[in-house]
Amino acid sequence: MGFEQMWLNVQKDKPGAQCFKRIVYPEGSRIMENAARELQAAIAQMTGKKPVLYLDLNQDEGAEVISLSLRPGFHPEGYKISGNGEKVAVEASDENGILYGCFELIRQLSLGTQTQELSIEKSPAIPLRMLNHWDNMDGSIERGYSGNSFFFEKNEILVDDRIRTYARLLASVGINGTVINNVNVKDAATDLITDRYFEKLRILSEILAEYGIKLFLSLNYAAPMEISGLPGADPLDEQVIRWWKERMQQVYAAVPGLGGFLIKADSEGRPGPFTYGRTHAQGANMLAEAIEPYGGLIIWRCFVYNCKQDWRDRKTDRARSGYDNFIGLDGQFRDNVILQIKNGPMDFQVREPVHPLFGGLEKTNQMLEVQIAQEYTGQQRHVCYLIPMFKEVLEFRTYCREKDDSVLDLISGKTFGQTKCGIAAVANTGNDENWTGHDLAAANLYGFGRLAFEPQLSAEQIAREWIRLTFGSDPQVMDNLLFILMNSWPAYESYTAPLGIGWMVNPNYHYGPNVDGYEYDRWGTYHRADHLGIGVDRSHNGTGYAGLYREPNASLYDNPEKCPEELLLFFHHMPYEYRLQSGKTILQHIYDTHFDGVALVDEMVRRFEELKGKLPEKQYERMAQRFAHQKEHSREWRDQINTYFYRKTGIPDEKGRKIY
């Protein structure tokens, strides 16, 4: 299947690139060579003239030259670009920095920056910037909405031109790690750490490494049992410990560039240390010790909860589980273990509070997990630009210190001085021609990488960059697509689950409205609506979840009068007649937001349709189909939610609009 170049499809006629005839770079690894070749190819696309590459720094004299050079003094992976009109220098202390500097130069030239204006010095704020793919070995993708896997097919690893383009796309936005297989490791994926797959993994690892990207694998904690028939996987069992050490020795001998492993344990049916009465620190540390000689990392997910809850039980709270399972282990993990914590305590809902482990943990490496696969935010059939949400998470103050206490500070190592920390996104890619199903969903992939590297960028800045690089410089294209992207998350939140309560989706595949879909299930995903009110009491009178935060956040969330209204029903069970700051009752707010959300979708569709003839026909038609679906489906959401609460309460809409 063919594939497009996304934002790497460099636009022609960029005057700032006209003057360059030579690119001079020092001898180095394939990273350095690829950096030079990316520049050469981009300038050739912009101008129709290919600069000559010189592997000789003596050739950097005179004008019309771009020079790449290594020198000390920069932060890891950081770079400096300086230009005077006819000569541009890209400098860094390591080859990753040179590569990122070259992609930045390409981006600036593509955006129309003149070379005499170039004076840029940057370094990534967050050390580890990763994608997590939930791809299965049979080629399917769990929570995938863009076709099948381009890593796997029929239990074999694919290595082709698309993998190299994938590496280029990631490097162009500063992503330096990727996990290629599903965290729910089963069947053939368990065998990825056997010699059946070593050769293909080595080749894949080398291709990614040429673009500064480390390959990671998801690991089956029960592998000693499933691969070698051991009776158990107890992390304190000497036989199990020996098995893992020998296995890691084999893996790293065959795939020396492997970055490490991602583990989902004791969650949603996955095996783990709880089976043997051990802690997650003991489980993670056993693996960390086995790969420590090779410089490997163990990334351990904190998504651990009781998935067999009785809906009648109002004290057990899924939201508490990650905190309760890990806070007591702070400081017990080895230095090459990183705890990966979801942005919220539930599961990538359209609105959640920030996970209380951020600011709770002080002595443990940690990274943030977000999801750009739109599992609960429209599954890449609805537009939902998620970078504004991620910005809010990164900027959230935890109050674990008087300053430098935001989530960004924590995952950048600024708060407690950690160097092994980062951010990961569950990927939204597949083998569709456009990679992301909905063409506009590519803004989330691009935006995640840019935000991870430069979190000071605004969501609007990132959106503008992506639109310009992908669709060119037409002012109406920019204005209309920017309006759509920046209003898409507010619109989706407006016509789906209200005031932070979440869920209300069809079980299993998580798409489309079903208000009581999860209400009497075992997953801990309740809204507790009756004829008088709605919401989960997580105050000190309820599950006590609000008290897991540091002050003043704990008191803020615990008090319904002070709780941020967008999270009110997450933290409190409230009567429908309760009046919000707007003066509206909760019930009228639900009615209004659902009508308003659909009206906003209609405006988004109108602005999109104005671009017919201004966008490439193939892309326009693909998006037109998705927008037509969103227009219809948002009405289904509106009508089901509003009808549910009208029938529950018997209270009509004050504005007399049609509710069924």
VENLINBEL-V71153 format. One record per residue. RES is the residue in one small letter. SS is DSSP state (H for helix, E for strand, - for the rest). OMEGA is omega in whole degrees, -180 to 180 (999 if undefined). Layout:
# VENLINBEL-V71153
res=RES ss=SS omega=OMEGA
res=RES ss=SS omega=OMEGA
This chain:
# VENLINBEL-V71153
res=m ss=- omega=179
res=g ss=- omega=-180
res=f ss=- omega=-179
res=e ss=- omega=-176
res=q ss=- omega=-179
res=m ss=H omega=-176
res=w ss=H omega=176
res=l ss=H omega=177
res=n ss=- omega=-170
res=v ss=- omega=179
res=q ss=- omega=179
res=k ss=- omega=172
res=d ss=- omega=173
res=k ss=- omega=-172
res=p ss=H omega=-179
res=g ss=H omega=-178
res=a ss=H omega=-170
res=q ss=- omega=-166
res=c ss=- omega=-170
res=f ss=- omega=179
res=k ss=- omega=-177
res=r ss=E omega=170
res=i ss=E omega=-175
res=v ss=E omega=-178
res=y ss=E omega=-178
res=p ss=- omega=176
res=e ss=- omega=-179
res=g ss=- omega=-180
res=s ss=- omega=178
res=r ss=H omega=177
res=i ss=H omega=180
res=m ss=H omega=-180
res=e ss=H omega=179
res=n ss=H omega=177
res=a ss=H omega=180
res=a ss=H omega=-178
res=r ss=H omega=175
res=e ss=H omega=177
res=l ss=H omega=-178
res=q ss=H omega=-178
res=a ss=H omega=-179
res=a ss=H omega=180
res=i ss=H omega=177
res=a ss=H omega=177
res=q ss=H omega=-178
res=m ss=H omega=-169
res=t ss=H omega=-173
res=g ss=- omega=-179
res=k ss=- omega=-176
res=k ss=- omega=176
res=p ss=- omega=178
res=v ss=E omega=177
res=l ss=E omega=177
res=y ss=E omega=175
res=l ss=- omega=-173
res=d ss=- omega=-177
res=l ss=H omega=177
res=n ss=H omega=-179
res=q ss=H omega=-175
res=d ss=H omega=178
res=e ss=- omega=176
res=g ss=- omega=-175
res=a ss=- omega=174
res=e ss=- omega=-175
res=v ss=E omega=168
res=i ss=E omega=180
res=s ss=E omega=176
res=l ss=E omega=-177
res=s ss=E omega=177
res=l ss=E omega=173
res=r ss=- omega=-178
res=p ss=- omega=172
res=g ss=- omega=-179
res=f ss=- omega=173
res=h ss=- omega=177
res=p ss=- omega=179
res=e ss=- omega=177
res=g ss=- omega=-176
res=y ss=E omega=174
res=k ss=E omega=175
res=i ss=E omega=176
res=s ss=E omega=-178
res=g ss=E omega=178
res=n ss=- omega=179
res=g ss=- omega=-178
res=e ss=- omega=-179
res=k ss=E omega=179
res=v ss=E omega=177
res=a ss=E omega=172
res=v ss=E omega=-176
res=e ss=E omega=178
res=a ss=E omega=178
res=s ss=- omega=177
res=d ss=- omega=-174
res=e ss=H omega=174
res=n ss=H omega=178
res=g ss=H omega=176
res=i ss=H omega=-180
res=l ss=H omega=-180
res=y ss=H omega=177
res=g ss=H omega=178
res=c ss=H omega=177
res=f ss=H omega=175
res=e ss=H omega=178
res=l ss=H omega=177
res=i ss=H omega=-180
res=r ss=H omega=-179
res=q ss=H omega=178
res=l ss=H omega=179
res=s ss=H omega=179
res=l ss=- omega=176
res=g ss=- omega=178
res=t ss=- omega=177
res=q ss=- omega=-173
res=t ss=H omega=179
res=q ss=H omega=179
res=e ss=H omega=-173
res=l ss=- omega=172
res=s ss=E omega=-170
res=i ss=E omega=172
res=e ss=E omega=-175
res=k ss=E omega=170
res=s ss=- omega=-177
res=p ss=- omega=-180
res=a ss=- omega=-172
res=i ss=- omega=-173
res=p ss=- omega=-176
res=l ss=E omega=-175
res=r ss=E omega=-164
res=m ss=E omega=162
res=l ss=E omega=171
res=n ss=E omega=176
res=h ss=- omega=177
res=w ss=- omega=-177
res=d ss=E omega=177
res=n ss=- omega=-175
res=m ss=- omega=178
res=d ss=- omega=180
res=g ss=- omega=176
res=s ss=- omega=178
res=i ss=E omega=174
res=e ss=- omega=-175
res=r ss=- omega=178
res=g ss=- omega=-174
res=y ss=- omega=-176
res=s ss=- omega=-177
res=g ss=- omega=-179
res=n ss=- omega=-179
res=s ss=- omega=168
res=f ss=- omega=173
res=f ss=- omega=-171
res=f ss=E omega=173
res=e ss=E omega=178
res=k ss=- omega=177
res=n ss=- omega=175
res=e ss=E omega=178
res=i ss=E omega=179
res=l ss=- omega=174
res=v ss=- omega=-176
res=d ss=- omega=-177
res=d ss=H omega=-178
res=r ss=H omega=179
res=i ss=H omega=180
res=r ss=H omega=177
res=t ss=H omega=175
res=y ss=H omega=180
res=a ss=H omega=179
res=r ss=H omega=179
res=l ss=H omega=-179
res=l ss=H omega=-179
res=a ss=H omega=-177
res=s ss=H omega=178
res=v ss=- omega=171
res=g ss=- omega=177
res=i ss=- omega=-174
res=n ss=- omega=176
res=g ss=E omega=177
res=t ss=E omega=173
res=v ss=E omega=-169
res=i ss=- omega=-176
res=n ss=- omega=-174
res=n ss=- omega=176
res=v ss=- omega=173
res=n ss=- omega=-171
res=v ss=- omega=-180
res=k ss=- omega=176
res=d ss=H omega=-173
res=a ss=H omega=-178
res=a ss=H omega=176
res=t ss=H omega=-176
res=d ss=H omega=177
res=l ss=H omega=177
res=i ss=H omega=174
res=t ss=- omega=-176
res=d ss=- omega=175
res=r ss=- omega=-173
res=y ss=- omega=-172
res=f ss=H omega=-174
res=e ss=H omega=179
res=k ss=H omega=178
res=l ss=H omega=179
res=r ss=H omega=180
res=i ss=H omega=179
res=l ss=H omega=179
res=s ss=H omega=-179
res=e ss=H omega=178
res=i ss=H omega=180
res=l ss=H omega=-178
res=a ss=H omega=178
res=e ss=- omega=177
res=y ss=- omega=174
res=g ss=- omega=-174
res=i ss=- omega=176
res=k ss=E omega=175
res=l ss=E omega=173
res=f ss=E omega=176
res=l ss=E omega=167
res=s ss=E omega=-169
res=l ss=E omega=174
res=n ss=- omega=-177
res=y ss=- omega=-180
res=a ss=- omega=-177
res=a ss=H omega=179
res=p ss=H omega=179
res=m ss=H omega=-172
res=e ss=H omega=-179
res=i ss=H omega=-172
res=s ss=H omega=175
res=g ss=- omega=175
res=l ss=- omega=-176
res=p ss=- omega=-180
res=g ss=- omega=180
res=a ss=- omega=179
res=d ss=- omega=-176
res=p ss=- omega=177
res=l ss=- omega=178
res=d ss=- omega=-177
res=e ss=H omega=179
res=q ss=H omega=178
res=v ss=H omega=179
res=i ss=H omega=180
res=r ss=H omega=-180
res=w ss=H omega=-178
res=w ss=H omega=179
res=k ss=H omega=179
res=e ss=H omega=-179
res=r ss=H omega=179
res=m ss=H omega=176
res=q ss=H omega=178
res=q ss=H omega=-178
res=v ss=H omega=-176
res=y ss=H omega=173
res=a ss=H omega=-178
res=a ss=H omega=-177
res=v ss=- omega=-172
res=p ss=- omega=-178
res=g ss=- omega=-177
res=l ss=E omega=-178
res=g ss=E omega=-179
res=g ss=E omega=-170
res=f ss=E omega=174
res=l ss=E omega=-175
res=i ss=E omega=168
res=k ss=- omega=-175
res=a ss=- omega=177
res=d ss=- omega=-179
res=s ss=- omega=175
res=e ss=- omega=175
res=g ss=- omega=179
res=r ss=- omega=179
res=p ss=- omega=179
res=g ss=- omega=-176
res=p ss=H omega=179
res=f ss=H omega=-180
res=t ss=H omega=-174
res=y ss=H omega=180
res=g ss=- omega=-179
res=r ss=- omega=178
res=t ss=- omega=176
res=h ss=H omega=175
res=a ss=H omega=178
res=q ss=H omega=179
res=g ss=H omega=-179
res=a ss=H omega=-176
res=n ss=H omega=177
res=m ss=H omega=178
res=l ss=H omega=-179
res=a ss=H omega=178
res=e ss=H omega=-178
res=a ss=H omega=-178
res=i ss=H omega=-179
res=e ss=H omega=-180
res=p ss=- omega=-175
res=y ss=- omega=-180
res=g ss=- omega=-176
res=g ss=- omega=178
res=l ss=E omega=168
res=i ss=E omega=178
res=i ss=E omega=-169
res=w ss=E omega=-177
res=r ss=E omega=179
res=c ss=- omega=180
res=f ss=- omega=-175
res=v ss=- omega=-178
res=y ss=- omega=178
res=n ss=- omega=-178
res=c ss=- omega=177
res=k ss=- omega=-177
res=q ss=- omega=173
res=d ss=- omega=-176
res=w ss=- omega=178
res=r ss=- omega=-176
res=d ss=- omega=-177
res=r ss=- omega=180
res=k ss=- omega=176
res=t ss=- omega=-174
res=d ss=- omega=178
res=r ss=H omega=-177
res=a ss=H omega=-179
res=r ss=H omega=-162
res=s ss=H omega=-179
res=g ss=H omega=179
res=y ss=H omega=-176
res=d ss=H omega=-178
res=n ss=H omega=-171
res=f ss=H omega=-173
res=i ss=H omega=180
res=g ss=H omega=-179
res=l ss=H omega=-177
res=d ss=- omega=-180
res=g ss=- omega=-178
res=q ss=- omega=-177
res=f ss=- omega=177
res=r ss=- omega=-174
res=d ss=- omega=180
res=n ss=- omega=171
res=v ss=E omega=174
res=i ss=E omega=174
res=l ss=E omega=180
res=q ss=E omega=-170
res=i ss=E omega=177
res=k ss=E omega=-178
res=n ss=- omega=179
res=g ss=E omega=-175
res=p ss=- omega=-177
res=m ss=- omega=-174
res=d ss=- omega=170
res=f ss=- omega=177
res=q ss=- omega=-178
res=v ss=- omega=176
res=r ss=- omega=174
res=e ss=- omega=168
res=p ss=- omega=177
res=v ss=E omega=-178
res=h ss=- omega=-177
res=p ss=- omega=173
res=l ss=- omega=173
res=f ss=- omega=-173
res=g ss=- omega=174
res=g ss=- omega=178
res=l ss=- omega=179
res=e ss=- omega=-170
res=k ss=- omega=-173
res=t ss=- omega=174
res=n ss=- omega=-178
res=q ss=E omega=174
res=m ss=E omega=-179
res=l ss=E omega=174
res=e ss=E omega=173
res=v ss=E omega=-178
res=q ss=E omega=174
res=i ss=- omega=163
res=a ss=- omega=-168
res=q ss=- omega=-176
res=e ss=- omega=-179
res=y ss=- omega=-176
res=t ss=- omega=171
res=g ss=- omega=172
res=q ss=- omega=176
res=q ss=- omega=168
res=r ss=- omega=170
res=h ss=- omega=171
res=v ss=- omega=173
res=c ss=- omega=-180
res=y ss=- omega=-167
res=l ss=- omega=-177
res=i ss=H omega=174
res=p ss=H omega=176
res=m ss=H omega=-178
res=f ss=H omega=176
res=k ss=H omega=179
res=e ss=H omega=179
res=v ss=H omega=-178
res=l ss=H omega=-176
res=e ss=H omega=-177
res=f ss=- omega=178
res=r ss=E omega=-180
res=t ss=- omega=-178
res=y ss=- omega=174
res=c ss=- omega=175
res=r ss=- omega=179
res=e ss=- omega=175
res=k ss=- omega=-179
res=d ss=- omega=-173
res=d ss=- omega=-180
res=s ss=E omega=175
res=v ss=H omega=177
res=l ss=H omega=179
res=d ss=H omega=-179
res=l ss=H omega=-175
res=i ss=H omega=173
res=s ss=H omega=-179
res=g ss=- omega=-176
res=k ss=- omega=-174
res=t ss=- omega=-173
res=f ss=- omega=174
res=g ss=- omega=179
res=q ss=- omega=178
res=t ss=- omega=179
res=k ss=- omega=-179
res=c ss=- omega=-176
res=g ss=E omega=-179
res=i ss=E omega=179
res=a ss=E omega=176
res=a ss=E omega=171
res=v ss=E omega=-165
res=a ss=- omega=-180
res=n ss=- omega=-175
res=t ss=- omega=174
res=g ss=- omega=-175
res=n ss=- omega=169
res=d ss=- omega=-178
res=e ss=- omega=-178
res=n ss=- omega=175
res=w ss=- omega=-169
res=t ss=- omega=179
res=g ss=- omega=173
res=h ss=- omega=-180
res=d ss=H omega=-178
res=l ss=H omega=176
res=a ss=H omega=177
res=a ss=H omega=177
res=a ss=H omega=178
res=n ss=H omega=177
res=l ss=H omega=177
res=y ss=H omega=-175
res=g ss=H omega=178
res=f ss=H omega=-180
res=g ss=H omega=-179
res=r ss=H omega=-180
res=l ss=H omega=179
res=a ss=H omega=-180
res=f ss=H omega=-177
res=e ss=- omega=-175
res=p ss=- omega=177
res=q ss=- omega=177
res=l ss=- omega=175
res=s ss=- omega=177
res=a ss=H omega=179
res=e ss=H omega=177
res=q ss=H omega=-179
res=i ss=H omega=179
res=a ss=H omega=179
res=r ss=H omega=178
res=e ss=H omega=-175
res=w ss=H omega=179
res=i ss=H omega=-178
res=r ss=H omega=-178
res=l ss=H omega=-175
res=t ss=H omega=-171
res=f ss=H omega=177
res=g ss=- omega=-166
res=s ss=- omega=179
res=d ss=- omega=-175
res=p ss=H omega=-179
res=q ss=H omega=176
res=v ss=H omega=179
res=m ss=H omega=-175
res=d ss=H omega=-175
res=n ss=H omega=179
res=l ss=H omega=177
res=l ss=H omega=177
res=f ss=H omega=-179
res=i ss=H omega=-177
res=l ss=H omega=-173
res=m ss=H omega=178
res=n ss=H omega=-171
res=s ss=H omega=178
res=w ss=H omega=175
res=p ss=H omega=180
res=a ss=H omega=-177
res=y ss=H omega=178
res=e ss=H omega=-177
res=s ss=H omega=-175
res=y ss=H omega=176
res=t ss=- omega=-173
res=a ss=- omega=-171
res=p ss=- omega=165
res=l ss=- omega=172
res=g ss=- omega=-176
res=i ss=- omega=174
res=g ss=- omega=175
res=w ss=- omega=-176
res=m ss=- omega=-179
res=v ss=E omega=174
res=n ss=- omega=-179
res=p ss=- omega=175
res=n ss=- omega=-177
res=y ss=- omega=165
res=h ss=- omega=180
res=y ss=- omega=176
res=g ss=- omega=-174
res=p ss=E omega=172
res=n ss=- omega=-167
res=v ss=- omega=-179
res=d ss=- omega=-176
res=g ss=- omega=-179
res=y ss=- omega=-170
res=e ss=- omega=-178
res=y ss=- omega=-176
res=d ss=- omega=-174
res=r ss=- omega=-168
res=w ss=- omega=178
res=g ss=- omega=-169
res=t ss=- omega=-167
res=y ss=- omega=174
res=h ss=- omega=172
res=r ss=- omega=-179
res=a ss=- omega=169
res=d ss=- omega=-176
res=h ss=- omega=-177
res=l ss=- omega=-175
res=g ss=E omega=-175
res=i ss=E omega=174
res=g ss=- omega=-180
res=v ss=- omega=180
res=d ss=- omega=178
res=r ss=- omega=177
res=s ss=- omega=177
res=h ss=- omega=177
res=n ss=- omega=-177
res=g ss=- omega=-177
res=t ss=- omega=-180
res=g ss=- omega=-177
res=y ss=H omega=-177
res=a ss=H omega=-178
res=g ss=H omega=178
res=l ss=H omega=-180
res=y ss=- omega=173
res=r ss=- omega=176
res=e ss=- omega=6
res=p ss=- omega=-177
res=n ss=H omega=-177
res=a ss=H omega=-180
res=s ss=H omega=179
res=l ss=H omega=-178
res=y ss=H omega=-175
res=d ss=H omega=-175
res=n ss=- omega=-178
res=p ss=- omega=179
res=e ss=- omega=-178
res=k ss=- omega=-177
res=c ss=- omega=175
res=p ss=- omega=-171
res=e ss=H omega=179
res=e ss=H omega=178
res=l ss=H omega=-171
res=l ss=H omega=-176
res=l ss=H omega=172
res=f ss=H omega=-174
res=f ss=H omega=-171
res=h ss=- omega=168
res=h ss=- omega=-170
res=m ss=E omega=174
res=p ss=E omega=180
res=y ss=- omega=-177
res=e ss=- omega=178
res=y ss=- omega=-176
res=r ss=E omega=178
res=l ss=- omega=-179
res=q ss=- omega=178
res=s ss=- omega=-174
res=g ss=- omega=179
res=k ss=- omega=169
res=t ss=E omega=176
res=i ss=H omega=-179
res=l ss=H omega=180
res=q ss=H omega=175
res=h ss=H omega=178
res=i ss=H omega=179
res=y ss=H omega=-174
res=d ss=H omega=-177
res=t ss=H omega=-180
res=h ss=H omega=172
res=f ss=H omega=-179
res=d ss=H omega=180
res=g ss=H omega=178
res=v ss=H omega=177
res=a ss=H omega=178
res=l ss=H omega=175
res=v ss=H omega=178
res=d ss=H omega=179
res=e ss=H omega=177
res=m ss=H omega=180
res=v ss=H omega=179
res=r ss=H omega=-179
res=r ss=H omega=175
res=f ss=H omega=-177
res=e ss=H omega=175
res=e ss=- omega=-175
res=l ss=- omega=177
res=k ss=- omega=-176
res=g ss=- omega=178
res=k ss=- omega=176
res=l ss=- omega=175
res=p ss=- omega=-171
res=e ss=H omega=-178
res=k ss=H omega=-180
res=q ss=H omega=180
res=y ss=H omega=-177
res=e ss=H omega=177
res=r ss=H omega=-179
res=m ss=H omega=-179
res=a ss=H omega=178
res=q ss=H omega=-179
res=r ss=H omega=179
res=f ss=H omega=178
res=a ss=H omega=178
res=h ss=H omega=-179
res=q ss=H omega=180
res=k ss=H omega=180
res=e ss=H omega=-173
res=h ss=H omega=177
res=s ss=H omega=176
res=r ss=H omega=177
res=e ss=H omega=176
res=w ss=H omega=-178
res=r ss=H omega=-172
res=d ss=H omega=179
res=q ss=H omega=180
res=i ss=H omega=-177
res=n ss=H omega=180
res=t ss=H omega=179
res=y ss=H omega=-176
res=f ss=H omega=175
res=y ss=H omega=-180
res=r ss=H omega=-180
res=k ss=H omega=-172
res=t ss=H omega=-173
res=g ss=- omega=-178
res=i ss=- omega=-176
res=p ss=- omega=173
res=d ss=- omega=-180
res=e ss=- omega=-175
res=k ss=- omega=172
res=g ss=- omega=-180
res=r ss=- omega=-174
res=k ss=- omega=171
res=i ss=- omega=-167
res=y ss=- omega=999
